Amino acid sequence: KPKSFILIPLNVRDEIIGIMVGDNSKNQDFVQKTDKTFLKGFANHIAMALDNANLYEKLRESEERYREIVENVNEGIWVLDKNGIIQFANKRLVDLLDHGELTGMNISRIVKKSDKDLLLQSIEDNLKGKLSKKEVQLETASGEYKTVLLSSVPTKQGDTFSGCLAIITDLTDKKNLERKLLQTQKLESIGTMVGGIAHDFNNILTGILGYTAILQAGLKDHPDLQEHTKIIEKSALRAADLVKKMLAFSRHNKPSTNASTLLSSIIEDSLSLLHSSLPETIQIDLKEAENLPPVKCGATELLQIILNLGLNARDAMPSGGTITISTELIPSADVIKLQQELAIDAGDYVLLKIMDIGTGMTEEVKERIFDPFYTTKEVGKGSGLGLAMVYGIMQSIGGAIHVESNHDDGTIFKLFFPVAKEERTAKFRATP
């Protein structure tokens, strides 16, 4: 048992954080002989050391907490020095641009050339102590561009500008949706106008064809004149076919909502027709999934879709190549991921892909391919209504069409057909 002991409080900023205890089991006069001033000084050193350790631990926890927030926030973050060198980039930004490592990279390397002036203007605003918001495009490791909103503020060391900190918001999906919405609205407006014109034109053609038939009946004894009426009739029928395509685009002629067709049987029929229109330099590679359910689309409309896209693929490969046609079932669980991009309802879909290795399309052409009467073919080789008709049919049945294409890198058309709820399927046989 101790014969004497001493207690000295550990004080930091007028707050007791602990007690230092000293004892002696042999000498009862230990307390009187001990240098209390020394012990108090020693206790103060211990108190400061404990307080510093506690502050360091709190600082470490705070740093870890804020780093976790910065790394996992759903926005990109970078810190630049005054020379435009990235000093820090969070995980979200690294994942967005897929460059692996951004620290140490000059920001000019990943900003699109046409947007570099906007970046310089943003830095100039920061130099003046202002918040800057600019919409720019950043290049990913694969060469694609992401449209982002750059919100940056200046950083300082004392009173000196040392760089800037920016929040990077990915606007790519939003911009794509806005573009698709504008495209849909534009096509709907055009469709309304085209539908009205087509109906009026149809009435005119009905009169022309009717009176042509009367003329033919009255000119039985004049075969030379009958030949002229046949030319009139043939031209009017061609015009009627164009009107039919215009109505299909405008959705005034809607496919039956109860139509249910097995896609595999229509592909078989369409291939027999396509082969007769393809040169020997073009082959068809068919990759069909087995046991696909019937789709919500009429047999005639399906045949029109496949033939139009197949012939377009042929025209895109003047030097020959392969047209790949494939099908697969997209279950409702996977459709959820596509709903926002494709604007389709929930449910199961059958995906039909038609791919060529031809000339591909530029972004400008892709923006307009579904516009009626728009064509890149020579005069007399295309009406510009084929893809417009395909678009109209897909919209009518509640499906979707998506195009992937780059210039000189081929084209893929993806068509999403809703699975029919009824088991009754349409039968259709084409004559080659």
FIDOSE-692366 format. One line per 4 residues: their letters; for each residue y, x, z of C-alpha. Coordinates in steps of 0.001 Angstrom, whole numbers. Layout:
a	Y:X:Z; ...
***
This chain:
kpks	0:0:0; 3492:1292:-835; 5549:2352:2188; 8787:1952:245
fili	9957:623:-3125; 13122:64:-5135; 14044:-2665:-7678; 16667:-1972:-10337
plnv	17761:-4740:-12769; 17739:-4023:-16501; 21134:-5270:-17729; 22271:-5716:-21324
rdei	25630:-7334:-22045; 25770:-8770:-18496; 22345:-10346:-18909; 19235:-9329:-16958
igim	16349:-8804:-19370; 13930:-7276:-16844; 13443:-5287:-13625; 12445:-1648:-13143
vgdn	10271:-1139:-10039; 9789:2181:-8216; 7512:2655:-5159; 6093:5381:-2900
sknq	2879:4999:-883; 3430:8124:1286; 7098:8584:2106; 8904:5795:3908
dfvq	12247:7512:3339; 11716:7519:-458; 14509:5035:-1121; 17093:6931:934
ktdk	16271:10245:-723; 16190:8860:-4291; 19165:9420:-6597; 20098:5782:-7189
tflk	22753:6706:-9767; 20134:8495:-11835; 17761:5512:-11587; 20501:3102:-12639
gfan	21303:5281:-15671; 17618:5552:-16519; 17265:1759:-16190; 20209:1270:-18549
hiam	18525:3470:-21171; 15299:1481:-20839; 17229:-1789:-21094; 18993:-636:-24273
aldn	15706:559:-25788; 14011:-2771:-25035; 16992:-4692:-26397; 17041:-2606:-29593
anly	13312:-3171:-30061; 13820:-6898:-29574; 16730:-6952:-32040; 14716:-4957:-34568
eklr	11822:-7419:-34286; 14170:-10373:-34764; 15775:-8617:-37733; 12349:-7949:-39250
esee	11300:-11583:-38771; 14602:-12791:-40225; 14259:-10464:-43221; 10686:-11623:-43837
ryre	11747:-15259:-43558; 14635:-14887:-45999; 12555:-12750:-48371; 9886:-15455:-48382
iven	12556:-18044:-49197; 14072:-15890:-51957; 10683:-15040:-53476; 9371:-18612:-53445
vneg	12491:-20604:-54316; 12163:-22477:-57614; 15115:-20601:-59133; 15352:-17085:-60492
iwvl	17554:-14642:-58571; 18857:-11249:-59559; 21279:-8749:-58064; 23144:-6472:-60486
dkng	25184:-3378:-59784; 28570:-2879:-61439; 26877:-1222:-64452; 24667:-4238:-65153
iiqf	21483:-2640:-63793; 19110:-5029:-62017; 18781:-3957:-58379; 16608:-6887:-57340
ankr	14736:-9704:-59119; 12696:-12313:-57288; 9163:-13391:-58192; 10286:-16602:-59924
lvdl	12470:-14628:-62365; 9751:-12044:-63011; 7241:-14839:-63730; 9732:-16687:-65948
ldhg	10400:-13679:-68182; 6941:-12106:-67775; 8312:-8546:-67981; 6247:-7283:-65054
eltg	9073:-5242:-63531; 12776:-5980:-63912; 14260:-3689:-61261; 16109:-796:-62900
mnis	16436:-2588:-66258; 19833:-3060:-67914; 20564:-6762:-68205; 21697:-6350:-71831
rivk	18054:-5707:-72792; 16946:-9243:-71955; 20024:-11283:-72933; 20030:-12626:-76497
ksdk	22433:-10649:-78688; 24503:-13703:-79556; 24986:-14419:-75813; 26109:-10941:-74709
dlll	29776:-11919:-74934; 29072:-14782:-72516; 27429:-12318:-70123; 30435:-9974:-70286
qsie	32752:-12914:-69652; 30650:-13855:-66615; 30947:-10316:-65203; 34714:-10330:-65853
dnlk	35004:-13602:-63907; 33089:-12003:-61032; 35409:-8974:-61124; 38275:-11388:-60506
gkls	36405:-12812:-57518; 35470:-16048:-59307; 32219:-17991:-59484; 30865:-18011:-63045
kkev	28528:-20491:-64738; 27262:-19701:-68234; 24406:-21034:-70346; 22608:-18111:-71979
qlet	19223:-17271:-73465; 16985:-14620:-71915; 14198:-12919:-73834; 10661:-12936:-72431
asge	8153:-10116:-72836; 6541:-12037:-75735; 9843:-12259:-77637; 10466:-15948:-76906
yktv	13764:-17133:-75471; 14371:-19165:-72323; 17574:-21165:-72042; 18985:-20687:-68530
llss	22062:-21569:-66498; 23491:-18376:-64997; 25468:-19054:-61791; 26839:-15753:-60496
vptk	29108:-14633:-57658; 30600:-11180:-57018; 29160:-8828:-54400; 31382:-6315:-52586
qgdt	31155:-3188:-50479; 34219:-3461:-48330; 37005:-4441:-50707; 35359:-2885:-53768
fsgc	33406:-4859:-56388; 29808:-3590:-56359; 28085:-6028:-58710; 27009:-9647:-58725
laii	24334:-11980:-57452; 23117:-14739:-59771; 20972:-17851:-59538; 19058:-18418:-62804
tdlt	18026:-22028:-63500; 15498:-22538:-66298; 16824:-25222:-68673; 14218:-24718:-71419
dkkn	12149:-27847:-70712; 15277:-29930:-70178; 16757:-28752:-73487; 13491:-29450:-75310
lerk	13354:-32962:-73855; 16988:-33595:-74795; 16308:-32378:-78328; 13238:-34611:-78624
llqt	15162:-37583:-77241; 17936:-37047:-79799; 15320:-36659:-82540; 13613:-39893:-81471
qkle	16913:-41775:-81330; 17905:-40416:-84727; 14574:-41400:-86284; 14753:-44861:-84728
sigt	18229:-45371:-86207; 17078:-44133:-89601; 13958:-46295:-89302; 16021:-49429:-88695
mvgg	18175:-48689:-91731; 15214:-47727:-93935; 13303:-50847:-92882; 16161:-53115:-93936
iahd	16584:-51353:-97283; 12822:-51391:-97901; 12564:-55152:-97334; 15429:-55827:-99745
fnni	13938:-53416:-102260; 10551:-55119:-101867; 12097:-58469:-102799; 13625:-56920:-105925
ltgi	10281:-55351:-106902; 8513:-58681:-106436; 10801:-60163:-109080; 10330:-57206:-111436
lgyt	6529:-57295:-111148; 6455:-61090:-111489; 8518:-61173:-114669; 6606:-58173:-116040
ailq	3374:-60176:-115692; 5013:-63108:-117525; 6155:-60757:-120311; 2669:-59291:-120650
aglk	1174:-62774:-120969; 3709:-63706:-123659; 3264:-60502:-125654; -479:-60641:-126274
dhpd	148:-60538:-130004; 2502:-57547:-129694; 444:-54646:-128290; 3239:-52150:-128967
lqeh	5610:-54125:-126739; 2884:-54634:-124137; 2699:-50850:-123744; 6350:-50903:-122675
tkii	5662:-53604:-120098; 2766:-51538:-118716; 5162:-48622:-118199; 7543:-50990:-116363
eksa	4659:-52262:-114228; 3419:-48748:-113431; 6905:-47617:-112374; 7379:-50728:-110231
lraa	4018:-50153:-108518; 5005:-46551:-107752; 8234:-47857:-106250; 6227:-50404:-104236
dlvk	4088:-47567:-102869; 7255:-45767:-101732; 8441:-48973:-100062; 5109:-49205:-98253
kmla	5590:-45683:-96891; 9156:-46491:-95873; 7952:-49556:-93975; 5234:-47492:-92284
fsrh	7886:-45038:-91072; 10218:-47782:-89874; 7267:-49461:-88111; 7996:-52830:-89694
nkps	4362:-52783:-90830; 2633:-52107:-87525; -1093:-51347:-87370; -3133:-53908:-85489
tnas	-2981:-53218:-81765; -6664:-54220:-81551; -7775:-51705:-84201; -10496:-49371:-82977
tlls	-11899:-46608:-85165; -14332:-43729:-84840; -12362:-40660:-85860; -15457:-38743:-86999
siie	-16307:-41289:-89708; -12752:-41224:-91102; -12715:-37417:-91138; -15938:-37481:-93149
dsls	-14419:-39898:-95666; -11125:-38018:-95908; -12877:-34686:-96517; -14660:-36123:-99540
llhs	-11250:-37053:-100955; -9566:-33797:-99920; -12194:-31554:-101520; -11427:-33031:-104929
slpe	-7741:-32085:-104486; -8246:-28527:-103237; -8499:-25399:-105384; -11499:-23094:-104967
tiqi	-9346:-20656:-102980; -8988:-23106:-100067; -11826:-23917:-97664; -12074:-26468:-94864
dlke	-13468:-25466:-91467; -14496:-28539:-89456; -14955:-28280:-85672; -15715:-31722:-84275
aenl	-16446:-32568:-80661; -19497:-34764:-80138; -19648:-38316:-78786; -15919:-38981:-78991
ppvk	-14841:-42528:-78091; -13122:-44723:-80706; -9360:-44384:-80980; -6638:-47010:-81099
cgat	-5749:-46769:-84786; -6720:-48540:-87996; -9095:-46832:-90431; -6612:-46997:-93312
ellq	-3830:-45457:-91216; -6149:-42679:-90013; -7124:-41860:-93582; -3453:-41725:-94613
iiln	-2664:-39354:-91730; -5490:-36911:-92467; -4885:-36900:-96224; -1133:-36351:-95833
lgln	-1550:-33459:-93407; -4438:-31996:-95398; -2448:-31996:-98645; 571:-30512:-96855
arda	-1681:-27713:-95580; -2890:-27145:-99142; 679:-26878:-100451; 1546:-24404:-97669
mpsg	-1174:-21997:-98886; -475:-21295:-102586; -2553:-18105:-102364; -5478:-19840:-100684
gtit	-6826:-19823:-97155; -8576:-22056:-94632; -7657:-25492:-93313; -9138:-25923:-89833
iste	-9710:-29481:-88601; -10859:-29931:-85002; -11191:-32723:-82455; -11551:-32875:-78686
lips	-11260:-35342:-75836; -8256:-34948:-73525; -9115:-36659:-70213; -6433:-38512:-68276
advi	-6297:-35742:-65640; -5110:-33284:-68319; -2818:-35837:-69985; -670:-35898:-66826
klqq	455:-32346:-67647; 1505:-33434:-71162; 3157:-36777:-70415; 6698:-35500:-69953
elai	6625:-33286:-73045; 4981:-35836:-75360; 6370:-39069:-73850; 2962:-40791:-73783
dagd	1343:-43195:-71333; -1397:-42211:-68909; -5008:-42473:-70066; -7607:-40672:-72171
yvll	-6664:-39333:-75609; -8497:-37836:-78564; -6756:-34764:-79966; -6925:-34119:-83715
kimd	-5721:-30668:-84787; -5067:-29722:-88412; -4205:-26046:-88845; -3363:-23900:-91859
igtg	-2583:-20203:-92299; 206:-20785:-94789; 3917:-20114:-95023; 4815:-21877:-91779
mtee	8225:-23336:-90983; 11546:-22132:-89661; 13101:-23824:-86621; 15584:-25591:-88904
vker	12783:-27096:-91007; 10790:-28126:-87912; 13799:-30053:-86643; 13831:-32227:-89780
ifdp	10226:-32563:-90992; 9896:-36170:-89812; 13167:-37291:-91415; 12461:-39674:-94316
fytt	13127:-38197:-97776; 13414:-34670:-96360; 11217:-32221:-98254; 11088:-28497:-98963
kevg	9035:-29049:-102115; 10386:-28850:-105637; 11929:-31929:-107227; 9199:-34307:-108371
kgsg	6490:-32760:-106158; 7128:-34720:-102986; 8914:-37867:-101838; 9636:-36618:-98313
lgla	7962:-39710:-96842; 4488:-38383:-95997; 5272:-36910:-92574; 7756:-39690:-91843
mvyg	4920:-42173:-92384; 2574:-40160:-90127; 5246:-40107:-87416; 5758:-43868:-87738
imqs	2038:-44592:-87415; 1640:-42370:-84339; 4613:-44025:-82647; 3243:-47483:-83469
igga	-103:-46885:-81756; 1421:-45264:-78663; 271:-41790:-79658; 2172:-38568:-80267
ihve	2449:-35801:-82836; 3360:-32218:-81942; 4034:-29328:-84322; 3593:-25608:-83703
snhd	4786:-23332:-86484; 6531:-20051:-87154; 7820:-18740:-90447; 5011:-16941:-92353
dgti	2597:-17644:-89493; 928:-20953:-90347; 1266:-24433:-88869; -686:-26543:-86380
fklf	-277:-30318:-86241; -1575:-31839:-82999; -2092:-35601:-83010; -2830:-37430:-79759
fpva	-4634:-40752:-80304; -5020:-43111:-77330; -8650:-44010:-76678; -9368:-47640:-77592
keer	-10266:-49910:-74697; -12428:-52140:-76873; -15777:-51092:-78242; -15263:-52920:-81556
takf	-14758:-50223:-84198; -13438:-50461:-87727; -15670:-49505:-90636; -14163:-47776:-93628
ratp	-15750:-46021:-96542; -13700:-44146:-99106; -14724:-43703:-102701; -14373:-40076:-103798
***
